[in-house]
Amino acid sequence: MKLIVFDVDGTLVDSQHLIVAAQGLAFAENGLPAPGRREALSVVGLSLPQAFRRLVGEDGPIAELSESYKQAYNRLRVDPAYEEPLFPGMGELLARLHAREDVLIGLATGKSRRGVDRLIEHHGWADWFATTQSADDAPSKPDPTMLRQAMAEAGCTPEATIMVGDTTFDIGMGVSAGAVAIGVGWGYHPAGALYGAGAVTVVSSAGALEGLFSGGGPPSPPASPSLRA
């Protein structure tokens, strides 16, 4: 049995427009200039306090920005203009993995527990996941606690666990927890950064990702840096 744990934003769900808009409103409400789009997306995957700490520094209004962001996000998420679609093929991939008897799937995300539950309900994923880890359950990525809790809950070893994500925070968490870390190339951090953080590979489509899961076990780390080119 192997455990495949997925990040959410930037890996399963394309939430960039909603995230950037909610950040912009949060910064405006607190009298601060909003970060550029690239900078705003660079912190996706972190818990809100960690994300805003990176954007405004330790002395910034971190708690105020976090609260403003939550309120803005909840207002905007019901607006069709800020729909959060699944990336192509990812819903179908989850369904096929869920149906397999040799695989367990899980989620590990910087979203709140409420946000995770809402996502699962919206997509009809109830009872699909052996474990769901949120920002309310553990320290922010790349701390490995979230993934270690996922492995313990699913009853899987690090050697039988794969972490799939689009940011260096996801990859760093996977590596620190002793799991295999796979990057996806359609998210918010570039492939080179994912390789630098320890990803064994970076895939460009859901089909390519599924191909890695078709064998008898997780892919092994590359033997040398040249294989990461």
WOURFEN-V6933 format. One record per backbone hydrogen bond with DSSP energy under -0.5 kcal/mol. CO is the residue of the C=O (numbers start at 1). NH is the residue of the N-H. Records with the same first field share a line. If there is no record, write none. Layout:
CO->NH  NH
This chain:
2->104
3->5  162
4->106
5->164
6->108
8->11  12  13
12->87
13->10  15
15->19
16->20
17->21
18->22
19->23
20->24
21->25
22->26
23->27
24->28
25->29
26->30
27->32
28->31
36->40
37->41
38->42
39->43
40->43
41->44
43->46
46->45
47->51
48->52
49->53
50->54
51->55
52->56
53->57
57->60
60->62
61->65
62->66
63->67
64->68
65->69
66->70
67->71
68->72
69->73
70->74
71->75
72->76
73->77
75->78
76->79
78->80
79->82
80->83
83->85
85->14
87->90  91
88->206
89->93
90->94
91->95
92->96
93->97
94->98
95->99
96->100
97->100
102->2
104->4
105->130  131
106->6
107->133
111->135
112->116
113->117
114->118
115->119
116->120
117->121
118->122
119->123
120->124  125
121->124
125->128
131->107
133->109
134->137  138
140->143
143->146
144->148
145->149
146->150
147->151
148->152
149->153
150->154
151->155  156
157->160
158->161
160->3
161->180
162->5  164
163->165  182
164->7
165->184
166->189
167->171
168->172
169->173
170->174
171->175
172->176
173->177
174->179
175->178
180->163
181->200  201
182->165
183->203
184->187
190->194
191->195
192->196
193->197
194->198  199
195->198
201->183
203->185
205->209
206->210
207->211
208->212
209->212  213
210->213
211->214
224->227
225->228
226->229
